[in-house]
Amino acid sequence: MTFKNILVYLTHPHVDAWNFKAEHTDLLQSLIPGTEVRVCGNSKEFKDRLPEADAVIVWFFKEEWLENASKLKLIATPAAGNDWISWTPPENLKLSFGGFHGPMMAESVIGAMLHFLKAFPLSTKMQRKNKWGRVKISKKLQSLYKARVTILGFGKIGNTLGRLLKPFGCKITGIKRTETPAPDYFDEEDEILTCDKLESALPETDHLICALPGGPETYEILQPSHFKSMPKASFLYNVGRGNIYKEYDLVEALKVGEISGAYLDVFGKEPLAEFSKLWGLGNVLIQPHISAASPQYLELFVEELAGKINVGEFG
């Protein structure tokens, strides 16, 4: 399937890296010769030009817009999840979601792991006091070497996280809905388990990374009993969706020391409310849903999309 007219409406008011720019237009047109790419600055311009497009690149697309899109064959979005395009398309229309996020998200997760394990907050505190805090800091130091990392949501992103953590000497447990063959980087200490085995894996887990999609299937999948079964020295990292536990349950687990700390990039309601008790917890590292953000974000997306088109993935 070829696409002669690709219409782009990809803007973001807060994160510059999520705005489609001239260099992305040039890259896409160079990778797919014969394609004309038109970039829209607002929804009105996008809807006015929609009848001429056979493919669009968007963050969201309303189902009712299809009435004005008779030529449309492909809706592509950089987003990994279907939060903004959750309806079922007709047979002649393909949807494409981004699958390039893993390495960038792994950088964020590994950075958070080292933040906790290498006592960087304490080092910063000592530095501000002009203190050579070798004794205090050395007592807090830990390592990823031989740590058991359980990845809840072992899809494309989870698999990439595991692959990039393996060189640190971690032991990987991937949790997913259906059991699949182990990836090529696994050794005898690594394993893949189905979701019903999650609770049995948690007592041996040093780091629990959550990379689950949203939706009813993952809603509050983590209960207070799960936090209680984790080692007190363990850490939680959530870069999937914030619906997987009640915020209150996580706050309580962190306050009473059932787990040592948490890196949270996603939340049940975003932005995180100013009155949330998570803000005041010293063992929590909060980021505003940007674990996959980087200057190369849309470059990677364009390269991935062009590759899919050029190999005929959409028919």
C-alpha positions as CSV (number, residue, x, y, z in Angstrom):
1,M,0.0,0.0,0.0
2,T,1.3,3.4,-1.0
3,F,0.5,6.8,0.6
4,K,0.7,9.9,-1.6
5,N,-0.8,12.4,0.8
6,I,0.1,12.2,4.5
7,L,-1.5,14.7,6.8
8,V,0.1,15.5,10.1
9,Y,-1.5,17.1,13.1
10,L,1.0,16.5,15.9
11,T,1.4,19.3,18.4
12,H,1.9,19.4,22.1
13,P,1.7,22.5,24.3
14,H,4.2,21.3,27.0
15,V,6.8,19.0,25.5
16,D,8.7,20.5,22.6
17,A,10.0,17.1,21.5
18,W,6.5,16.0,20.8
19,N,5.9,18.6,18.1
20,F,6.2,17.6,14.4
21,K,8.7,20.0,12.8
22,A,10.2,20.7,9.4
23,E,13.1,18.3,9.9
24,H,10.6,15.5,10.6
25,T,8.7,16.4,7.4
26,D,12.0,16.3,5.4
27,L,13.0,12.9,7.0
28,L,9.6,11.3,6.3
29,Q,9.6,12.5,2.6
30,S,13.1,11.3,2.1
31,L,12.3,7.8,3.6
32,I,9.1,7.4,1.5
33,P,9.8,8.9,-1.9
34,G,6.8,10.2,-3.8
35,T,4.9,11.1,-0.6
36,E,3.7,14.6,0.1
37,V,3.6,15.5,3.8
38,R,1.4,18.4,5.0
39,V,1.6,19.6,8.6
40,C,-1.4,21.3,10.3
41,G,-1.0,23.6,13.2
42,N,-4.6,23.3,14.5
43,S,-7.6,21.0,14.4
44,K,-9.6,23.2,12.0
45,E,-6.9,23.1,9.4
46,F,-6.5,19.3,9.9
47,K,-10.3,18.7,9.5
48,D,-10.4,21.0,6.4
49,R,-7.6,19.0,4.7
50,L,-8.7,15.6,5.9
51,P,-10.7,14.7,2.7
52,E,-7.5,14.7,0.6
53,A,-5.4,12.5,2.9
54,D,-4.9,8.8,2.5
55,A,-2.8,8.6,5.8
56,V,-2.7,10.8,8.9
57,I,-0.2,11.2,11.8
58,V,-2.0,12.3,15.0
59,W,-2.0,12.0,18.7
60,F,-5.8,11.5,18.7
61,F,-8.5,10.9,16.1
62,K,-12.2,11.2,16.7
63,E,-14.4,8.5,15.2
64,E,-16.8,11.0,13.8
65,W,-14.0,12.5,11.7
66,L,-14.2,9.4,9.4
67,E,-17.3,10.9,7.8
68,N,-15.0,13.5,6.2
69,A,-12.1,11.1,5.3
70,S,-13.2,8.9,2.4
71,K,-9.7,8.3,1.2
72,L,-8.2,7.5,4.5
73,K,-6.3,4.2,4.7
74,L,-4.0,4.6,7.7
75,I,-4.1,6.4,11.1
76,A,-0.6,6.5,12.7
77,T,0.2,7.8,16.2
78,P,3.5,7.8,18.1
79,A,1.7,6.8,21.2
80,A,2.3,3.3,22.5
81,G,-1.2,2.9,24.0
82,N,-4.7,3.3,22.4
83,D,-5.9,5.8,25.0
84,W,-6.8,8.4,22.4
85,I,-7.8,6.1,19.6
86,S,-9.8,3.4,21.3
87,W,-12.5,2.7,18.8
88,T,-12.5,-0.2,16.3
89,P,-11.6,0.9,12.8
90,P,-13.5,-0.3,9.6
91,E,-11.8,-3.1,7.6
92,N,-10.3,-0.7,5.1
93,L,-8.6,1.4,7.7
94,K,-5.4,0.5,9.5
95,L,-4.2,1.8,12.9
96,S,-0.5,2.0,13.8
97,F,0.8,2.7,17.3
98,G,4.4,3.5,18.2
99,G,6.7,0.7,19.2
100,F,10.0,2.6,19.5
101,H,9.7,3.8,23.2
102,G,11.6,1.0,24.9
103,P,15.2,2.3,24.9
104,M,14.2,5.8,26.0
105,M,12.0,4.4,28.8
106,A,14.8,2.1,29.8
107,E,17.1,5.1,30.2
108,S,14.5,6.6,32.6
109,V,14.0,3.4,34.6
110,I,17.7,2.6,34.9
111,G,18.4,6.2,35.9
112,A,15.8,5.9,38.7
113,M,17.3,2.6,39.8
114,L,20.7,4.2,40.2
115,H,19.1,7.2,41.9
116,F,17.9,4.9,44.6
117,L,20.8,2.3,44.7
118,K,23.7,4.7,44.5
119,A,22.2,7.1,47.2
120,F,22.4,10.1,44.9
121,P,19.8,12.1,47.0
122,L,22.0,11.6,50.1
123,S,25.1,12.6,48.2
124,T,23.4,15.8,47.0
125,K,22.4,16.5,50.6
126,M,26.0,16.0,51.9
127,Q,27.3,18.1,49.0
128,R,25.1,21.1,49.9
129,K,26.4,20.9,53.4
130,N,30.1,20.7,52.2
131,K,30.3,17.3,54.0
132,W,32.5,14.4,53.0
133,G,29.9,11.9,53.8
134,R,31.7,8.7,52.9
135,V,30.6,6.7,55.9
136,K,26.9,7.6,55.7
137,I,26.7,7.3,51.9
138,S,28.7,4.0,51.7
139,K,26.2,2.4,54.1
140,K,23.3,3.1,51.7
141,L,25.0,1.8,48.5
142,Q,23.4,-1.1,46.6
143,S,23.9,-2.7,43.2
144,L,21.9,-4.0,40.3
145,Y,24.3,-7.0,40.1
146,K,22.4,-10.2,40.7
147,A,19.3,-8.2,41.6
148,R,16.0,-9.9,40.7
149,V,14.0,-7.6,38.4
150,T,10.4,-8.5,37.8
151,I,8.8,-6.8,34.8
152,L,5.0,-6.7,34.9
153,G,4.0,-6.2,31.3
154,F,6.6,-8.1,29.3
155,G,5.6,-6.9,25.9
156,K,7.8,-4.9,23.5
157,I,8.6,-2.2,26.0
158,G,9.1,-4.7,28.9
159,N,11.3,-6.9,26.8
160,T,13.5,-4.0,25.8
161,L,13.8,-3.0,29.5
162,G,14.9,-6.5,30.3
163,R,17.4,-6.6,27.5
164,L,19.1,-3.4,28.5
165,L,19.1,-4.3,32.2
166,K,20.7,-7.7,31.6
167,P,24.3,-6.4,31.1
168,F,24.2,-5.0,34.7
169,G,24.0,-8.6,35.8
170,C,20.3,-8.6,36.7
171,K,18.1,-11.7,36.9
172,I,14.9,-11.0,34.9
173,T,11.4,-12.3,35.5
174,G,9.0,-11.3,32.8
175,I,5.2,-11.4,33.6
176,K,2.7,-11.5,30.8
177,R,-0.8,-12.8,30.1
178,T,0.4,-15.8,28.0
179,E,3.6,-17.8,28.3
180,T,6.0,-17.3,25.4
181,P,9.4,-18.6,24.5
182,A,12.3,-16.8,26.3
183,P,14.1,-14.1,24.4
184,D,17.6,-14.7,23.2
185,Y,19.3,-12.8,26.0
186,F,17.8,-14.9,28.8
187,D,19.9,-17.4,30.7
188,E,19.1,-20.1,33.2
189,E,18.4,-17.6,36.0
190,D,15.7,-15.7,33.9
191,E,12.1,-16.7,33.5
192,I,8.8,-15.8,31.9
193,L,5.7,-16.3,34.1
194,T,2.0,-15.7,33.5
195,C,0.0,-13.1,35.5
196,D,-1.5,-15.7,37.8
197,K,2.1,-16.4,39.1
198,L,2.8,-12.7,40.0
199,E,2.3,-13.1,43.7
200,S,4.6,-16.0,43.9
201,A,7.3,-14.0,42.2
202,L,7.1,-10.9,44.4
203,P,8.9,-12.2,47.5
204,E,12.1,-12.7,45.5
205,T,11.7,-9.4,43.7
206,D,14.2,-6.6,44.3
207,H,12.8,-4.3,41.6
208,L,9.3,-4.4,40.2
209,I,8.9,-2.5,36.9
210,C,5.3,-2.0,35.7
211,A,5.0,-1.5,32.0
212,L,1.3,-2.4,31.6
213,P,-1.2,-0.7,29.3
214,G,-4.4,0.9,30.7
215,G,-7.9,-0.5,30.5
216,P,-10.2,-2.8,32.5
217,E,-7.8,-5.8,32.2
218,T,-5.1,-4.0,34.2
219,Y,-7.3,-2.0,36.5
220,E,-6.0,-2.3,40.1
221,I,-4.1,-5.4,39.3
222,L,-1.8,-4.6,42.2
223,Q,-3.5,-4.9,45.5
224,P,-2.2,-4.2,49.1
225,S,-1.4,-7.9,49.4
226,H,1.1,-7.6,46.6
227,F,3.0,-4.8,48.3
228,K,3.0,-6.7,51.6
229,S,4.6,-9.7,49.9
230,M,7.5,-7.7,48.4
231,P,10.8,-7.5,50.3
232,K,11.0,-4.3,52.4
233,A,14.2,-3.4,50.5
234,S,12.5,-3.6,47.2
235,F,11.5,-0.7,44.8
236,L,8.6,-0.1,42.4
237,Y,8.8,1.6,39.1
238,N,5.7,2.5,37.0
239,V,6.1,3.7,33.4
240,G,2.9,2.0,32.1
241,R,-0.4,3.4,33.3
242,G,-1.5,4.7,36.7
243,N,-4.7,2.6,36.9
244,I,-2.9,-0.5,38.1
245,Y,-3.2,0.3,41.8
246,K,-5.1,2.6,44.1
247,E,-2.9,5.6,45.0
248,Y,-3.9,5.3,48.6
249,D,-2.6,1.7,48.8
250,L,0.8,2.7,47.3
251,V,1.1,5.6,49.6
252,E,0.4,3.4,52.6
253,A,2.9,0.8,51.5
254,L,5.6,3.5,51.1
255,K,4.8,5.2,54.4
256,V,5.0,2.0,56.5
257,G,8.0,0.7,54.7
258,E,6.5,-2.3,53.0
259,I,8.7,-1.2,50.0
260,S,11.7,1.1,50.1
261,G,10.8,3.5,47.3
262,A,9.1,4.2,44.0
263,Y,9.7,5.9,40.7
264,L,6.4,7.0,39.3
265,D,6.0,8.5,35.8
266,V,2.3,7.8,35.4
267,F,-0.8,8.3,37.6
268,G,-4.5,7.5,37.8
269,K,-5.3,11.1,37.2
270,E,-3.0,13.4,35.4
271,P,-1.6,15.9,36.2
272,L,-1.0,14.6,39.7
273,A,-3.1,16.7,42.1
274,E,-1.2,19.1,44.2
275,F,-2.8,17.6,47.3
276,S,-1.6,14.1,46.6
277,K,0.4,12.6,49.5
278,L,2.9,11.2,47.0
279,W,4.5,14.6,46.7
280,G,5.6,14.6,50.3
281,L,7.2,11.2,50.4
282,G,10.9,11.3,50.6
283,N,11.3,7.8,49.1
284,V,9.4,8.7,45.9
285,L,10.8,10.0,42.6
286,I,8.0,11.7,40.5
287,Q,8.2,12.6,36.8
288,P,5.3,14.0,34.8
289,H,4.6,11.2,32.3
290,I,7.8,11.9,30.3
291,S,9.8,8.6,30.7
292,A,9.9,8.2,26.9
293,A,10.6,11.9,26.1
294,S,13.8,12.7,24.3
295,P,15.0,15.1,21.5
296,Q,15.0,12.1,19.1
297,Y,11.4,11.0,19.9
298,L,9.8,11.9,16.6
299,E,12.9,11.0,14.6
300,L,12.6,7.5,15.9
301,F,8.9,7.4,15.3
302,V,9.3,8.6,11.7
303,E,11.9,6.0,11.0
304,E,9.8,3.3,12.5
305,L,6.6,4.3,10.5
306,A,8.5,4.6,7.2
307,G,10.0,1.2,7.8
308,K,6.5,-0.3,8.3
309,I,5.2,1.4,5.2
310,N,8.2,0.4,3.0
311,V,7.9,-3.3,3.9
312,G,4.2,-3.3,3.2
313,E,3.0,-3.9,6.7
314,F,-0.3,-2.1,6.0
315,G,-1.2,-4.1,2.9
